[in-house]
Amino acid sequence: MIFEKYLLPDKLFDSFRDITPEALLGLGIRHIFADIDNTLATYDDPTPPPEVTEWVESMRGAGISFACVSNNNAARVSGFCAPLGCRFYAKAGKPGTGALRRAMEDAGAEPGNSLCLGDQLLTDCAAGRRLGMTVFIVPPIRDKTTLFWRIKRGIEKPYMKKFAALQKKAGEPENG
């Protein structure tokens, strides 16, 4: 498949909560740049659920910086990020790399010590890969069911199957 270079993540997790500070530090990751909607919370959550706050605090406690990079609008992203006290980048335009690159520069991060975390291969994974970052994908918390989203997820499906096959061949668990 022609776009494998950009659409295969490094790891797939069942939830962001399964990603530990110890695992990230072991990989040399010092900065997380996370999507919000369907990655950390549903589209309906105006503020971070307690498990998001706890997870972000555990990362900070381990010396890992955290910022949100979202394609959603500024009101949504700033409202979600204010309780977390983190930097945020709205209307990021992923799979474009401008906002993600700016977020890395602001954090003093390099691709080799940065994680792009999201739920979509076509936006989050592609943007992170284009910059040479480590990319972790989680399944959407509650996906939209419009025709656009069904088509988008349909395009991603063969890449997810390819990733699962590669993990199985390498003898690694499919998730985490």
N, C-alpha and C positions, 0 to 999 in steps of 0.2 A: 504494500500500500504506500502510496506516494508521500503521505504526510506523517508517517510513523515517527519521524525525527521530532516532530512538534506535538504529537498527540498521545504519546505514551508516557505516563508518569513514572517516577521512581518507585513509588509505593502507593498502594490503595489501602485505606483504613475504613473500618465500619463507622467511625465517628472521630471528630477532632479530639475527643476525650481520650482516645487510645494512643495519642501521640504524647510521649513523655519528654520532660526536659532532659532526662538522662540519655534517651535515645538520640535526641537532637544534638546534644553536646558531643556524644560519641561520633556523630557524623561531621562534627565541626560547624554545626549550624549555630549562629549567634543572633540571627534576625529572622522574624516571621512576618511575612506580608500576606495577610489573609483576606479572602473574600468574606462577605457577610451573609447574604441571602442564600439559604439552603446549604451553607457550609457551617456557619456558627449558629444560625437561628433561621426561623421561617420568615417569610416576607411580612408576616403579621406581627412579629415581635418588634415593637418600637424601641425597646431597650434590651440590653443583653440579659438573657436568663442567668440565674445564679451560677449554673455550671460553666458558662462562658467566662464570667468574672473570675471564678475560682481557677479555671484553667489558665487564663491570662496572668493572673497573679502568681501562679506556680512557675510560669515561664520567666516572669520578671525576677522572681526570687532566685532563679538559677542563673540570672545574668543574661537572659535572652530577651532582646527588644521585640516589641510587637506594634504593628501598624495595620490598618485596614485599607485595602485597595479595592474599591467597588465600582461597578458600572452604574450603580443606582445614583439617584440625585443627591444633591448636597444636603437637603433637609433630612432625608432618610438617614444618610451616612453620619452626619454630625450628631443627630439625635441618638443614634445607636452608640456612637463612640464616646460621647461626652462622659457617661458614667464610667467608662473604662480608662479615661484620661489618656487616650492614645492618639497618635497622629492618624489622620485619615486623608484619603484621596478619593473624591467622588467623581462620577462621570469619567472613569478611568479609560474607557475606550478599549478595554481588552478585547481582542488579542493584540491590540497595539501595545507598545512597550513604554510610551512616554511617562505615564503616571507611575508605573512600577519602577522605572529607572529613576525618576525624581524621588520616590520614596526611599530607594536604596541610597541615593546620594545624601538625602537628609539624615539618614541613620548612620552614615559612614560605613555602609555595608558594601560588600563585593559579592558577585554571583556565587563564588565558592563557599561563602558562609551564610547564604540566604536561602530561605524556604518560601516558596510560593504555595499557599494552601487554598484549595478551592474545590468546587463540585463539578465544574464543567471542563471537559477536554478542549472544546473549541475556543474557549476564552482564557480561563485560568491557566490550564496546562500549556497552551500554545504561547501565551505571553511569557510565562516563566521559562519555558524551554528556549524561546528566542533570545533570552538574556543569559542563558547558561546556568540558571538557578536549579536547585533541587526542587522537585515538584511532588507534592503529595495530594492525592485526590480522595475525597470522601463522597459517598453517595448522597444525592440530594435529600434533605430532611423531609420535605414535602414538595414534590415537583408540581409544576403547573401542568395542566392537561390540554392547553390550547393546541391547535394544529401546529403552530410555529414550534412550540416546545416538543411536541411528539416527533416532528421532523428532525429537530436538533438532536434529541436523544437518540433517534434512529441512526443518524450519521455517526454518533459516538459509539454505538453498540459494537461494531466490528473491531474497533480499537480496544475496547474493554475486553473483548474475547481474546484478542491477540495478546494483551497484557497478561491475562490469566494463564494463557498457554505458555508464555515465556516464564512466568513465575513457577508454574508446575514443572517445566523442563529444568529450571535451575534448582528445583527442590525446595523452593521457599513457599511459605503459606501464601495464599492468594491475598489475604487481607493482613496488613501489618507485617 
